[in-house]
Amino acid sequence: LILLATLTHAQESWKKVLNGVRAQYFSSEINGHLYAGTTTGVYLSLDGGDSWTRKNDMYIRGIAVNNEGIVYAAVWDGIFKSSNNGDTWESINNGNYPTTTSKITLSPEGHIYVATWEHGLFKSIDQGNTWELLYSQPAIIDVVLRNGTNYVGTQDSGLKTSTDNGTTWQTTYFDGTSDVRVIAFDSLNCILI
């Protein structure tokens, strides 16, 4: 079940879309294209979510789209890329690539960041041709890039932050929990976990 809200009337105007499909991830709308990552594949909508077309049949663990319209889909054992609206997919699992993925996100420059369960946080600056292990910490669940800071949510190890693109990391623990499964920000730039 997927629900979408308009920005102008977020509390009042919800509609059900993709009924019967479990969507876990959404991309931002880029050039009229909205992507949903689901347990049954990547879906594409060209009309704001009124209709959807399934573009593959992979179990998606994360999805991101860059400003050029290249779609990145994370699956358990790697990353796939499509440069033609999901019509075809190319594995970008080259060399030291991320597996056991839990989240994928893009920087404003188009760099790819992938959080993994077993290996840590990976980064690619060349659209997935090569990968660098930024942080070797198991059980990374979420990664968010905001205002020059990398935020990493972990299971049992708190919130990790880096202001130097992953060279050094600081850890924050919160009262009663060391799990940080979802990272978000409100309109005042306060972190929500």
C-alpha positions as a Markdown table, in Angstrom:
| # | Residue | x | y | z |
|---|---|---|---|---|
| 1 | Leu | 0.0 | 0.0 | 0.0 |
| 2 | Ile | 1.5 | 3.4 | -1.0 |
| 3 | Leu | 0.0 | 6.7 | 0.0 |
| 4 | Leu | 1.1 | 10.0 | -1.6 |
| 5 | Ala | 0.4 | 13.5 | -0.3 |
| 6 | Thr | 0.5 | 16.8 | -2.0 |
| 7 | Leu | 2.8 | 19.4 | -0.5 |
| 8 | Thr | 0.1 | 22.0 | -0.3 |
| 9 | His | -2.4 | 20.0 | 1.7 |
| 10 | Ala | -0.3 | 17.2 | 3.3 |
| 11 | Gln | -2.7 | 16.3 | 6.1 |
| 12 | Glu | -5.9 | 16.6 | 4.0 |
| 13 | Ser | -5.1 | 15.2 | 0.6 |
| 14 | Trp | -3.8 | 11.6 | 0.6 |
| 15 | Lys | -4.5 | 9.1 | -2.2 |
| 16 | Lys | -3.8 | 5.4 | -2.5 |
| 17 | Val | -1.5 | 4.3 | -5.3 |
| 18 | Leu | 0.2 | 1.0 | -6.2 |
| 19 | Asn | -2.4 | -0.9 | -4.2 |
| 20 | Gly | -1.3 | -4.4 | -3.1 |
| 21 | Val | 2.5 | -3.6 | -3.7 |
| 22 | Arg | 4.8 | -3.1 | -0.7 |
| 23 | Ala | 7.0 | -0.1 | -1.5 |
| 24 | Gln | 9.9 | 0.6 | 0.8 |
| 25 | Tyr | 11.7 | 3.3 | -1.0 |
| 26 | Phe | 10.9 | 6.3 | -3.2 |
| 27 | Ser | 13.0 | 8.6 | -5.4 |
| 28 | Ser | 12.4 | 12.3 | -5.6 |
| 29 | Glu | 10.5 | 13.2 | -8.7 |
| 30 | Ile | 13.1 | 14.0 | -11.4 |
| 31 | Asn | 11.9 | 15.4 | -14.8 |
| 32 | Gly | 8.4 | 14.0 | -14.2 |
| 33 | His | 9.7 | 10.5 | -13.3 |
| 34 | Leu | 8.9 | 9.0 | -9.9 |
| 35 | Tyr | 10.4 | 5.7 | -8.9 |
| 36 | Ala | 9.3 | 3.3 | -6.2 |
| 37 | Gly | 11.5 | 0.5 | -4.9 |
| 38 | Thr | 9.4 | -2.5 | -3.8 |
| 39 | Thr | 9.8 | -6.1 | -2.8 |
| 40 | Thr | 8.7 | -7.0 | -6.4 |
| 41 | Gly | 10.9 | -4.6 | -8.3 |
| 42 | Val | 11.3 | -1.0 | -9.4 |
| 43 | Tyr | 8.1 | 0.8 | -10.5 |
| 44 | Leu | 8.0 | 4.0 | -12.6 |
| 45 | Ser | 5.2 | 6.6 | -12.7 |
| 46 | Leu | 5.1 | 9.4 | -15.3 |
| 47 | Asp | 1.9 | 11.0 | -14.0 |
| 48 | Gly | 2.5 | 11.8 | -10.3 |
| 49 | Gly | 1.6 | 8.3 | -9.0 |
| 50 | Asp | -1.7 | 7.8 | -10.8 |
| 51 | Ser | -0.3 | 4.8 | -12.8 |
| 52 | Trp | 2.8 | 2.7 | -12.5 |
| 53 | Thr | 4.9 | 0.4 | -14.7 |
| 54 | Arg | 7.1 | -2.3 | -13.2 |
| 55 | Lys | 10.6 | -2.0 | -14.7 |
| 56 | Asn | 12.3 | -5.1 | -13.2 |
| 57 | Asp | 11.6 | -7.9 | -10.7 |
| 58 | Met | 14.4 | -7.4 | -8.2 |
| 59 | Tyr | 13.8 | -7.2 | -4.4 |
| 60 | Ile | 14.8 | -3.5 | -3.9 |
| 61 | Arg | 16.6 | -2.4 | -0.8 |
| 62 | Gly | 17.2 | 1.2 | -1.9 |
| 63 | Ile | 16.7 | 3.5 | -4.8 |
| 64 | Ala | 18.2 | 6.8 | -5.9 |
| 65 | Val | 18.0 | 8.9 | -9.1 |
| 66 | Asn | 20.6 | 11.6 | -10.1 |
| 67 | Asn | 19.8 | 14.9 | -11.8 |
| 68 | Glu | 20.6 | 13.3 | -15.2 |
| 69 | Gly | 17.9 | 10.6 | -14.7 |
| 70 | Ile | 20.2 | 7.7 | -14.0 |
| 71 | Val | 18.5 | 5.3 | -11.6 |
| 72 | Tyr | 20.4 | 3.3 | -9.0 |
| 73 | Ala | 18.8 | 0.3 | -7.4 |
| 74 | Ala | 20.3 | -1.5 | -4.4 |
| 75 | Val | 19.6 | -5.2 | -3.9 |
| 76 | Trp | 21.0 | -7.5 | -1.3 |
| 77 | Asp | 24.1 | -8.5 | -3.3 |
| 78 | Gly | 25.0 | -5.3 | -5.1 |
| 79 | Ile | 24.0 | -2.2 | -7.1 |
| 80 | Phe | 22.3 | -1.9 | -10.5 |
| 81 | Lys | 22.1 | 1.1 | -12.7 |
| 82 | Ser | 19.7 | 2.2 | -15.5 |
| 83 | Ser | 20.2 | 5.1 | -17.8 |
| 84 | Asn | 17.1 | 4.6 | -19.9 |
| 85 | Asn | 14.2 | 5.0 | -17.3 |
| 86 | Gly | 14.6 | 1.4 | -16.1 |
| 87 | Asp | 14.2 | -0.3 | -19.4 |
| 88 | Thr | 17.5 | -2.1 | -19.0 |
| 89 | Trp | 19.7 | -2.6 | -15.9 |
| 90 | Glu | 23.5 | -2.9 | -15.6 |
| 91 | Ser | 25.3 | -4.4 | -12.7 |
| 92 | Ile | 27.9 | -2.0 | -11.3 |
| 93 | Asn | 29.4 | -4.5 | -8.9 |
| 94 | Asn | 33.0 | -3.9 | -9.8 |
| 95 | Gly | 36.0 | -4.8 | -7.6 |
| 96 | Asn | 35.4 | -3.8 | -4.0 |
| 97 | Tyr | 31.7 | -3.3 | -4.4 |
| 98 | Pro | 29.0 | -3.0 | -1.7 |
| 99 | Thr | 26.9 | -6.1 | -0.8 |
| 100 | Thr | 24.3 | -6.7 | 1.9 |
| 101 | Thr | 23.0 | -3.2 | 1.1 |
| 102 | Ser | 20.5 | -1.4 | 3.4 |
| 103 | Lys | 20.4 | 2.1 | 1.9 |
| 104 | Ile | 21.6 | 4.1 | -1.1 |
| 105 | Thr | 21.7 | 7.8 | -1.5 |
| 106 | Leu | 23.3 | 10.4 | -3.7 |
| 107 | Ser | 25.3 | 13.6 | -2.9 |
| 108 | Pro | 24.5 | 16.8 | -4.7 |
| 109 | Glu | 27.6 | 16.2 | -6.9 |
| 110 | Gly | 26.2 | 12.8 | -7.9 |
| 111 | His | 28.4 | 10.6 | -5.7 |
| 112 | Ile | 26.8 | 7.4 | -4.6 |
| 113 | Tyr | 26.8 | 6.3 | -1.0 |
| 114 | Val | 25.7 | 2.8 | 0.0 |
| 115 | Ala | 25.2 | 1.6 | 3.6 |
| 116 | Thr | 25.6 | -2.1 | 4.1 |
| 117 | Trp | 24.9 | -4.6 | 6.9 |
| 118 | Glu | 28.2 | -6.5 | 6.9 |
| 119 | His | 30.9 | -4.3 | 5.4 |
| 120 | Gly | 30.3 | -0.6 | 6.2 |
| 121 | Leu | 29.7 | 2.6 | 4.1 |
| 122 | Phe | 30.8 | 2.7 | 0.5 |
| 123 | Lys | 31.2 | 5.6 | -1.9 |
| 124 | Ser | 31.6 | 5.9 | -5.6 |
| 125 | Ile | 32.5 | 9.2 | -7.4 |
| 126 | Asp | 32.3 | 7.7 | -10.9 |
| 127 | Gln | 28.7 | 6.4 | -11.2 |
| 128 | Gly | 29.6 | 3.0 | -9.7 |
| 129 | Asn | 32.7 | 2.1 | -11.8 |
| 130 | Thr | 34.9 | 2.0 | -8.6 |
| 131 | Trp | 34.0 | 1.8 | -4.9 |
| 132 | Glu | 35.8 | 3.1 | -1.8 |
| 133 | Leu | 35.1 | 1.8 | 1.6 |
| 134 | Leu | 34.6 | 5.0 | 3.7 |
| 135 | Tyr | 33.7 | 3.5 | 7.0 |
| 136 | Ser | 34.3 | -0.1 | 8.1 |
| 137 | Gln | 31.5 | -0.7 | 10.6 |
| 138 | Pro | 29.0 | -3.5 | 10.4 |
| 139 | Ala | 25.2 | -3.1 | 10.6 |
| 140 | Ile | 24.9 | 0.3 | 9.0 |
| 141 | Ile | 21.2 | 0.9 | 8.4 |
| 142 | Asp | 20.8 | 4.4 | 7.0 |
| 143 | Val | 22.9 | 7.1 | 5.4 |
| 144 | Val | 21.9 | 10.8 | 4.9 |
| 145 | Leu | 23.9 | 13.6 | 3.4 |
| 146 | Arg | 23.0 | 17.1 | 4.6 |
| 147 | Asn | 24.7 | 20.5 | 4.6 |
| 148 | Gly | 28.2 | 19.0 | 4.2 |
| 149 | Thr | 27.8 | 16.3 | 6.9 |
| 150 | Asn | 27.5 | 12.5 | 6.4 |
| 151 | Tyr | 25.0 | 11.0 | 8.9 |
| 152 | Val | 25.1 | 7.2 | 9.4 |
| 153 | Gly | 22.6 | 5.2 | 11.4 |
| 154 | Thr | 23.7 | 1.9 | 12.9 |
| 155 | Gln | 22.3 | -1.0 | 14.8 |
| 156 | Asp | 23.8 | -0.9 | 18.4 |
| 157 | Ser | 26.5 | 1.7 | 17.6 |
| 158 | Gly | 24.6 | 5.0 | 17.7 |
| 159 | Leu | 24.7 | 7.8 | 15.2 |
| 160 | Lys | 28.0 | 8.4 | 13.3 |
| 161 | Thr | 28.7 | 11.8 | 11.7 |
| 162 | Ser | 31.5 | 13.0 | 9.5 |
| 163 | Thr | 32.1 | 16.6 | 8.3 |
| 164 | Asp | 35.2 | 15.7 | 6.2 |
| 165 | Asn | 33.7 | 13.2 | 3.7 |
| 166 | Gly | 34.3 | 10.2 | 5.8 |
| 167 | Thr | 37.9 | 10.7 | 6.9 |
| 168 | Thr | 37.0 | 11.0 | 10.5 |
| 169 | Trp | 33.8 | 10.0 | 12.4 |
| 170 | Gln | 32.2 | 11.0 | 15.7 |
| 171 | Thr | 29.7 | 8.9 | 17.6 |
| 172 | Thr | 26.5 | 10.1 | 19.4 |
| 173 | Tyr | 24.4 | 7.8 | 21.6 |
| 174 | Phe | 20.9 | 8.7 | 22.7 |
| 175 | Asp | 19.1 | 8.0 | 26.0 |
| 176 | Gly | 17.9 | 4.4 | 26.1 |
| 177 | Thr | 19.0 | 3.3 | 22.6 |
| 178 | Ser | 22.1 | 2.8 | 20.5 |
| 179 | Asp | 20.0 | 1.9 | 17.4 |
| 180 | Val | 19.5 | 4.6 | 14.8 |
| 181 | Arg | 17.4 | 3.0 | 12.0 |
| 182 | Val | 16.0 | 6.1 | 10.2 |
| 183 | Ile | 17.5 | 9.6 | 10.0 |
| 184 | Ala | 15.4 | 12.6 | 8.9 |
| 185 | Phe | 15.4 | 16.3 | 9.4 |
| 186 | Asp | 12.5 | 18.8 | 10.0 |
| 187 | Ser | 12.1 | 22.2 | 8.5 |
| 188 | Leu | 14.2 | 23.8 | 11.3 |
| 189 | Asn | 17.1 | 21.4 | 10.4 |
| 190 | Cys | 16.7 | 19.4 | 13.6 |
| 191 | Ile | 17.6 | 15.8 | 13.3 |
| 192 | Leu | 14.9 | 13.2 | 13.8 |
| 193 | Ile | 15.8 | 9.5 | 14.6 |
